[in-house]
Amino acid sequence: MSLSPPSSSVPIAPFVRLFGRYLREQGLPVTQQRQAIAEVVFGSDDHLSVDDIENQLRQEGDRIGKATIYRTLDLLVRSQLVAEHDFGEGFKRYEHRLSRQPEHEHLICTECGSVIEFKSHEVRAIKDQVSNAYGFRPSRHKLEIYGHCKSCQEAGVEPSDDGLTCPIETV
C-alpha cells in the first residue's frame, strides 16, 4: 500500500489574484479584509476554523470581525477555490483546493480534533474500479476515517464501545 503525506505549500499570490478576479466577475469589491483572509487560507496547509483564521489575522495585526470572515469564507467556497469540511465538531473547517494534491483523504481524531491528510493510490484505484463497474463518472470523492491519533492513544485515550444505537427499542 502506498500512502503519501500532503505536499508542501505552494506560492499563494496567484490564488489570491484568482479570488480577486472571481470577486470582480461577481461585481463585488476586492477589499483588504477579503485579501487578508484569502492569504491566511491559501497560506496554510491546515484545515482552518473561523477561530483559527481570526487568531492568525490578529497575530498579523489585522482586526477583522468574525462576520466578515464568515462572509469571505462563503465567497471562497462559492468560488470553488476553498473546500468546506464538517468533521462533526460543531463547526466547519476550511482548506484551499489548489494544492498539488487536490485529491486526498482525511484521518480525523475524535479526541483532539487533529486532521491528518494522506493520499492513497489504492483508494483512487478502488474509486475508478467501482465507478467503471457501474458506468458512473465521478466528479469528486471524500474518505474520512474517524478514530484516535497516535498522540491520544499514547496518552491513554480508549475508544468508546457505545457506537451508535437506535433510541427506540425494536424487540
Stockholm file with secondary structure:
# STOCKHOLM 1.0

chainA/1-171         MSLSPPSSSVPIAPFVRLFGRYLREQGLPVTQQRQAIAEVVFGSDDHLSVDDIENQLRQEGDRIGKATIYRTLDLLVRSQLVAEHDFGEGFKRYEHRLSRQPEHEHLICTECGSVIEFKSHEVRAIKDQVSNAYGFRPSRHKLEIYGHCKSCQEAGVEPSDDGLTCPIETV
#=GR chainA/1-171 SS CCEECCCCCCCSHHHHHHHHHHHHHTTCCCCHHHHHHHHHHHTCSSCBCHHHHHHHHHHTTCCCCHHHHHHHHHHHHHTTSEEEECCSSSSCEEEESCSSCCSCEEEEETTTCCEEEEEEHHHHHHHHHHHHHTTCCCSCCCCEEEECCHHHHHTTCCCCSCCCCCSSCCC
#=GC SS_cons         CCEECCCCCCCSHHHHHHHHHHHHHTTCCCCHHHHHHHHHHHTCSSCBCHHHHHHHHHHTTCCCCHHHHHHHHHHHHHTTSEEEECCSSSSCEEEESCSSCCSCEEEEETTTCCEEEEEEHHHHHHHHHHHHHTTCCCSCCCCEEEECCHHHHHTTCCCCSCCCCCSSCCC
//
